[in-house]
Amino acid sequence: MCFFALGGGSVARGQDAKGTRFVCTSIPIDADPSCHLPPIPMQSTSPQEDDLRNTVMQLRETILQQKETIVNQRETIKELTGKLTRCESASETTILDAKYNQGSWRKDFSKTSGKDTMGDLPRNPSETIDNLGRTMQSLKDRLENLEQQQMRANMSGAAFPNELHDLLQRRLGDLENQLLNKVSELEDEKSMLYNETAAHRHRTDAALNTLLERITELEKGNSGFKSPEDFKVSLPLRTNYLYGRIKKSLPEMYAFTVCMWLKSSASPGIGTPFSYGVPGQANEIVLIEWGNNAIELLINDKVAQLPLSVSDGRWHHICITWTTRDGLWEAYQDGEKLGSGENLAPWHPIKPGGVIILGQEQDTVGGRFDATQAFVGEMTQFNIWDRVLKAQDIMSMANCSSNMPGNVIPWVDNNVDVFGGATKWALEMCEDRLYDS
């Protein structure tokens, strides 16, 4: 079909070949369209017109390419702006994480490790700086590519938009300045993190050295206290697993004196300050206050009640003497003899080779403790002699005018082990008692 205006055109059908061909022929306005007119011969084109036509086609193609380039560069600007924003937010997050994590980089920033993008920060500042440098070089390469495209466009006769080029160059310059600032900030942050890490490492090393020194002191035994006897055993709970154990055992004895300092406010009854069990007789020697009963002394499972009272939460000095001759016994509290008796396991020698437990009553040798009979409180200066001490010696120890270690069981640090949560603490008994009073 051929459309023509001015009302003077007509459509003439040419000869049919394999396909239909229409030839448009202009005729005068007053001519009869039904009259057959000879076809106008096709005008031949000159080589100059062909060159112009080719030039127009090239320019049209160049313009289309430049439009596509402009669109791509706009997308590039948007992409760079977004990445710069993510870089800034990631840098702020890195600073916050550094303050709370003492210089460690969070794994969240390396979820996409291996991708060289500004949106994904590496694990440490050095990698961040390298990536920023590579990104900057990529931006410069893009700018050079744009300049080359402009040169090719100028050579082909198409004008590249100068406004877009200037805009891109200014934007890239701004990005370069911002990236350089970020690099500087990251360098400063890296230096700060290094200093904080070094200081933290120094503090940690100092704390570890102090702890190791303390452990070494404890392993050496009595070096943890001013003197080997200046310590106490603390049993704060009524359980069947807190106790102390004397490493040495007793020889066969026909008399003894047991002295100690006690501090307890447990009720009813302070429990069992100590027990000595031997094979075949778990109650060879026991000192116990159980329930609402008085304090009792058991020797070979025979019982004597003692007129002692020590459950007021203050330090008290306790001494008990016994001899196999007629089973005579005496009980002292704070240097004063409060009671005595006889016929307590008379003519029974104390058997050797047993186990001395502090804080628990033994149902079998060295074990089967009952929590209801456990001692609750603190004790120190637990000493045993194989003879009956004189009253003045006991008074001297109670008023801190003399120190007499037991000749059978002395109170020294390396002779006492604690178990189940029982603890040993430094204590100068006489000074603490004076403060307590």
C-alpha positions in Angstrom: 0.0 0.0 0.0 1.1 3.5 -0.7 -0.4 6.6 1.0 -0.2 9.9 -0.8 -1.5 13.4 0.0 -2.5 16.5 -1.9 -5.3 14.6 -3.5 -3.4 14.2 -6.6 -1.7 10.8 -6.3 -2.8 7.4 -7.6 -1.7 3.9 -7.0 -0.8 1.8 -10.1 -0.3 -2.0 -9.9 2.8 -3.2 -11.6 3.4 -6.5 -13.3 3.0 -9.5 -11.1 6.0 -11.8 -10.7 6.3 -14.4 -8.0 5.4 -11.7 -5.5 3.2 -8.6 -5.7 4.9 -5.3 -6.4 3.4 -1.9 -6.0 4.8 1.2 -7.7 3.8 4.7 -6.6 3.5 7.2 -9.4 2.7 10.8 -9.0 0.2 12.2 -11.5 -1.2 15.7 -12.1 -4.2 16.8 -10.0 -6.5 17.1 -13.0 -5.4 13.8 -14.6 -7.6 10.8 -14.8 -6.4 8.1 -12.5 -7.8 5.3 -14.7 -5.5 6.3 -17.5 -2.4 4.2 -17.9 0.8 6.2 -17.5 4.3 4.9 -18.2 6.3 4.2 -15.2 8.9 6.6 -14.1 12.3 5.1 -14.2 14.2 4.6 -10.9 16.8 7.3 -10.4 20.3 6.0 -9.8 22.3 7.2 -6.8 25.7 8.6 -7.0 28.7 7.4 -4.8 28.6 10.6 -2.8 25.0 10.0 -1.8 25.9 6.5 -0.7 28.7 7.8 1.5 26.3 10.3 3.1 23.8 7.6 3.6 26.4 5.4 5.3 27.6 8.3 7.4 24.0 8.9 8.6 23.6 5.3 9.6 26.9 5.3 11.5 25.9 8.5 13.3 22.6 7.0 14.2 24.3 3.8 15.5 26.8 5.9 17.4 24.0 8.0 19.0 22.2 4.7 20.1 25.5 3.4 21.6 26.1 6.7 23.4 22.5 6.6 24.8 23.2 3.1 26.1 26.5 4.2 27.5 24.8 7.1 29.3 22.3 4.7 30.9 25.1 2.4 31.9 27.1 5.2 33.5 24.0 6.4 35.4 23.6 2.9 36.8 27.4 2.9 37.6 27.0 6.1 39.5 24.0 4.7 41.5 26.1 1.5 42.2 29.1 3.5 43.4 26.9 5.7 45.6 25.3 2.6 47.2 28.6 1.0 47.7 30.1 4.1 49.3 27.1 4.3 51.7 27.6 0.6 52.6 31.3 1.3 53.1 30.6 4.1 55.5 28.0 2.1 57.5 30.3 -0.9 57.6 33.2 1.3 58.8 31.1 2.7 61.6 30.0 -0.8 62.6 33.7 -1.9 62.5 34.6 0.9 65.0 31.8 -0.2 67.4 32.7 -3.8 67.2 36.3 -2.9 67.9 35.4 -1.2 71.1 33.4 -4.2 72.4 35.5 -7.1 71.0 38.9 -5.7 71.9 40.3 -5.6 68.3 38.7 -8.7 66.9 36.9 -8.4 63.5 33.5 -9.9 63.4 32.7 -12.7 61.0 29.6 -10.9 59.7 31.8 -8.7 57.6 33.3 -11.7 55.8 30.1 -13.5 54.8 31.0 -12.9 51.2 34.7 -13.4 51.5 36.4 -13.8 48.2 34.3 -11.1 46.5 36.1 -7.9 45.8 33.4 -5.4 46.6 33.1 -2.3 48.8 29.9 -3.7 50.4 31.8 -6.7 52.0 34.6 -5.7 54.3 37.4 -8.2 54.8 38.5 -9.6 58.2 41.1 -7.0 59.0 42.0 -3.4 58.2 44.9 -4.4 55.9 42.6 -6.3 53.6 40.1 -3.4 53.7 42.8 -0.9 52.5 43.9 -3.3 49.7 40.3 -3.7 48.5 39.7 0.0 48.6 42.8 0.5 46.5 41.7 -2.0 44.0 38.2 -0.5 43.8 39.8 3.0 43.3 41.9 1.6 40.4 38.8 0.0 38.9 37.0 3.4 39.0 40.0 5.0 37.3 40.0 2.3 34.6 36.3 3.0 34.0 37.0 6.7 33.6 39.7 6.0 31.1 37.4 3.7 29.2 34.8 6.5 29.1 37.4 9.0 27.8 38.4 6.5 25.1 34.8 6.1 24.1 34.5 9.9 23.9 37.6 10.0 21.7 36.1 7.4 19.4 32.8 9.2 19.3 34.6 12.5 18.4 36.5 10.8 15.6 33.2 9.3 14.2 31.6 12.8 14.3 29.2 12.1 17.3 29.5 14.4 20.3 29.8 12.8 23.7 27.8 14.8 26.3 30.3 17.0 28.1 27.9 17.5 31.0 27.8 13.8 31.8 31.6 13.5 31.5 32.1 16.4 33.9 29.6 15.0 36.3 31.2 11.6 36.3 34.7 13.1 36.7 33.5 15.3 39.6 31.7 12.3 41.2 34.7 10.0 40.8 36.9 12.7 42.3 34.6 13.0 45.3 34.6 9.2 45.7 38.4 9.2 45.5 38.6 11.8 48.3 36.1 9.9 50.4 37.9 6.6 49.9 41.2 8.2 50.8 39.6 9.6 54.0 38.3 6.1 54.8 41.7 4.6 54.3 43.2 7.1 56.7 40.5 6.5 59.2 41.0 2.7 58.9 44.7 3.2 59.4 44.1 5.2 62.6 41.6 2.6 63.7 44.1 -0.2 63.0 46.7 1.6 65.1 44.2 2.2 67.9 43.1 -1.4 67.9 46.7 -2.6 67.9 47.4 -0.5 71.0 44.3 -1.6 72.8 45.1 -5.2 71.9 48.6 -4.9 73.2 47.4 -3.3 76.5 44.7 -6.0 76.9 47.3 -8.7 76.2 49.6 -7.1 78.8 46.8 -7.0 81.4 45.9 -10.6 80.6 49.5 -11.8 80.9 49.9 -10.0 84.2 46.7 -11.6 85.6 47.9 -15.1 84.4 51.3 -14.6 86.0 49.7 -13.6 89.3 47.4 -16.6 89.1 50.3 -18.9 88.3 52.3 -17.5 91.2 49.4 -18.1 93.5 49.0 -21.7 92.3 52.7 -22.3 92.8 52.4 -20.9 96.3 49.5 -23.2 97.1 51.3 -26.2 95.6 54.3 -25.5 97.8 52.1 -25.9 100.9 52.8 -23.7 103.9 54.4 -20.9 101.8 50.8 -19.6 101.2 50.7 -18.4 104.9 52.9 -16.3 107.0 53.8 -19.4 109.1 52.8 -23.1 108.7 50.2 -23.0 111.6 48.5 -19.6 110.7 45.6 -21.0 108.8 42.0 -22.2 109.4 39.7 -24.8 107.8 36.3 -23.5 106.8 33.3 -25.9 106.6 30.4 -23.5 105.7 27.7 -26.1 104.8 26.1 -29.1 106.6 26.8 -31.8 104.0 28.3 -35.2 103.8 31.1 -34.2 101.4 32.9 -31.2 103.0 35.7 -32.3 105.3 39.4 -32.1 106.1 41.7 -35.0 106.6 44.9 -35.2 108.7 47.6 -37.0 106.8 49.3 -38.5 109.8 47.8 -41.2 112.0 48.0 -41.9 115.7 50.3 -44.4 117.4 49.1 -46.6 120.2 48.4 -44.3 123.1 47.4 -44.7 126.8 46.7 -41.0 127.3 46.0 -38.0 125.1 45.2 -34.3 125.1 43.3 -32.8 122.1 43.1 -29.0 121.8 41.6 -26.8 119.1 40.0 -23.4 118.4 36.4 -23.6 117.2 33.9 -21.0 115.8 30.4 -22.0 115.0 26.8 -20.7 115.2 25.1 -23.9 113.9 22.0 -25.2 115.5 20.8 -27.6 116.6 24.2 -28.8 117.5 27.6 -27.8 115.9 28.1 -31.3 114.6 31.4 -33.3 114.7 34.6 -31.2 115.0 36.7 -34.4 114.6 36.6 -38.2 114.6 39.2 -40.9 114.7 38.4 -44.3 113.3 40.4 -47.5 113.1 39.6 -50.9 111.5 36.9 -52.6 113.5 36.0 -49.4 115.5 34.9 -46.3 113.6 34.3 -44.4 116.9 37.7 -44.8 118.5 37.7 -41.1 119.4 34.9 -38.8 118.5 33.9 -35.3 119.6 30.3 -34.5 118.6 27.3 -32.3 119.4 24.3 -33.8 117.6 20.8 -32.3 117.7 19.8 -30.9 121.1 22.2 -33.2 123.0 25.2 -31.9 124.9 28.7 -32.2 123.5 29.8 -35.8 123.8 33.2 -37.5 123.9 33.3 -41.0 122.6 36.2 -43.4 123.2 35.9 -46.9 121.9 32.2 -46.1 121.5 31.9 -45.3 125.2 30.2 -41.9 125.9 30.8 -39.0 128.3 28.8 -35.7 128.2 30.9 -32.6 128.4 29.7 -29.3 129.9 30.9 -27.2 127.0 29.0 -24.5 125.0 30.6 -23.1 121.8 27.7 -22.4 119.4 27.6 -18.6 119.9 29.5 -17.8 116.7 32.7 -16.7 118.5 36.1 -18.3 118.7 36.5 -20.7 121.7 39.5 -22.7 122.8 38.6 -26.3 123.6 40.9 -28.9 125.3 40.0 -32.5 126.3 42.3 -34.8 128.3 42.0 -38.5 128.9 44.0 -41.4 130.4 43.4 -45.1 130.2 44.0 -45.3 134.0 40.4 -45.4 135.4 39.2 -43.7 132.2 39.7 -40.2 133.7 38.8 -37.2 131.5 38.8 -33.4 131.8 37.1 -30.7 129.6 38.5 -27.1 129.2 36.9 -24.1 127.5 38.9 -20.9 127.0 41.5 -22.1 129.5 39.0 -22.9 132.3 38.3 -26.5 133.4 34.5 -26.9 133.2 34.1 -30.6 133.9 35.8 -33.9 134.7 34.9 -37.6 135.1 36.1 -41.1 135.1 35.3 -44.6 133.9 35.4 -43.6 130.2 36.7 -46.7 128.4 39.1 -47.5 131.3 42.2 -49.5 130.6 41.6 -49.3 126.8 44.6 -48.3 124.7 44.0 -46.0 121.7 44.6 -48.2 118.7 47.1 -47.0 116.0 46.9 -46.7 112.2 43.5 -45.1 112.0 42.1 -42.0 110.1 41.5 -38.5 111.6 38.7 -36.6 109.9 37.9 -33.0 110.5 34.2 -32.0 110.3 32.6 -35.5 109.8 31.7 -38.5 111.9 32.9 -41.8 110.4 30.6 -44.9 110.1 33.4 -46.7 108.3 37.1 -45.8 108.4 37.5 -42.7 106.4 34.0 -42.5 105.0 30.2 -43.1 105.1 29.5 -39.6 106.5 26.1 -38.4 107.7 25.2 -34.8 106.8 23.2 -34.4 110.0 26.3 -35.0 112.1 28.6 -32.7 110.0 30.4 -29.8 111.6 29.5 -26.3 110.4 31.9 -23.5 111.1 35.7 -22.9 111.3 38.5 -24.5 113.2 42.2 -24.1 113.7 45.1 -25.1 115.9 44.0 -28.8 116.1 46.8 -30.5 118.1 47.2 -33.9 119.8 49.7 -34.9 122.5 50.2 -38.4 123.8 50.0 -37.2 127.4 47.7 -35.2 129.7 48.8 -31.6 129.6 48.9 -29.5 132.8 46.1 -26.9 133.4 48.6 -24.0 133.2 49.8 -25.1 129.8 46.2 -25.2 128.6 45.6 -21.7 130.0 48.7 -20.4 128.3 47.5 -21.6 124.9 44.0 -20.3 125.5 45.2 -16.7 126.4 47.7 -16.8 123.5 50.7 -16.5 125.8 52.4 -19.6 124.4 52.2 -21.8 121.4 52.6 -25.6 122.0 52.4 -27.7 118.8 51.2 -31.3 119.4 53.9 -33.8 119.7 51.8 -36.5 117.9 49.6 -34.4 115.5 50.8 -30.8 115.1 48.7 -28.2 113.2 50.7 -27.5 110.1 49.5 -26.7 106.6 51.2 -29.6 104.8 49.6 -32.1 107.2 46.0 -31.1 106.4 44.0 -31.8 103.2 40.6 -30.4 102.4 37.9 -32.0 100.2 34.4 -31.4 98.8 34.6 -27.6 98.9 36.1 -27.1 102.3 38.8 -24.4 102.2 41.9 -23.2 104.0 42.4 -19.5 104.7 45.1 -17.5 106.3 44.5 -16.8 109.9 46.5 -15.4 112.8 44.4 -16.8 115.6 45.2 -14.5 118.5 44.9 -11.3 116.5 41.6 -12.5 115.0 40.3 -13.5 118.5 41.2 -10.1 119.8 39.3 -8.4 116.9 36.4 -10.8 117.5 36.2 -9.8 121.2 
